[in-house]
Amino acid sequence: MSLAASCRLRLAFNAALWNPTKEEWSRLGSFIQAEEREKISQFYYKDDAKIRLACRLLIRFALSHTTKLNWKDLKLFRDERDKPYLDPHLKTNIFFNASHQGDYVVVITDTVNVGVDVMDVRESHGDLENFFKLMNRQFTPHEWTIINQPETAKEKMKAFYRNWCLKESFVKALGIGISYPLLSLNFQPQCSLYSWGIVTSSLLFIDGKVESDWSFEESMIDDNHVVAVARNFGPLKTSCLFNTVTINDILRKTELLEACSEIDDVFENCFYKPDKPRRKQL
């Protein structure tokens, strides 16, 4: 994969297709910070640990590319809301955000504040009517009208996940998360999503007032995964699609942060954890 020199990246990694060996797992642990390994080790299921490992690797890959810094020179921290950020002493002026759900990890970088969210539109939560009742206070009446427009349950859930990604991308850009009063956000998509391009026309109203300082990029990574990017300071003249990277692309950038022999047993034993039960899909 070849990436043009740019501070604005949109990257996707299919973690479902990635099955590291025990030796690869241990080696990859040496490419991330110790506190990152500690967080990964806390997951009960191997699938969750694997996708979090992929996320940390993809973040470092993206930042190494955009900042032109060596892998080993990148130092990541977390704020009081657990949002990762790059060491401010590096003075890179690069913003980034990440998300993972379903088969994919996505990471974005930009020169302005950004947020991203990805969802697997196939994921089912049981009875549709009961699920929508449970989620009732997450969307405005106008948004529920849009979500319920399709005729089939599958298309309704796709509309639900599209709107959820829009809301999540915005609150993640703010660094607040779902504690934000989501009912104050009213998204108005202006057209349908399609599989071959980017939709940038969706509007955000907060307490009835349109937010002209924010723009949104919506696309489908594949037939089953919708992704939304929230970008501060208005729309760009050109938007970029997500590029899919492989583990080999990432490995070309990696550098050891510490010797493989120093990787603790707790992280290594994540490899033997059970797989997570799969949710039903539509």
Buried (B, 14 or more C-beta within 10 A) or exposed (E): EEBEEEBBBBBBBBBEEBEBEEEBBBBBBBBBBEEBBEBBBEBEBBBBBBBBBBBBBBBBBBBBBBBEBEBBEBEBEEEEEEBBEBEEEBEBEBBBBBBBBBBBBBBBBBBBBBBBBBBBBBBBBEEBEEBBEEBEEBBBEEBBEBBEEBEEEBBBBBBBBBBBBBBBBBBBBBBBEEEBEBBEBBBBBEEEBEEEEBBBEBBBBEEEEEBEEBBBBBBBBBEBBBBBBBBBEEBBEEBBBBBBBEBEBBBEBBEEBBEBEEBEEEBBEBBEBEEBEEEEEB
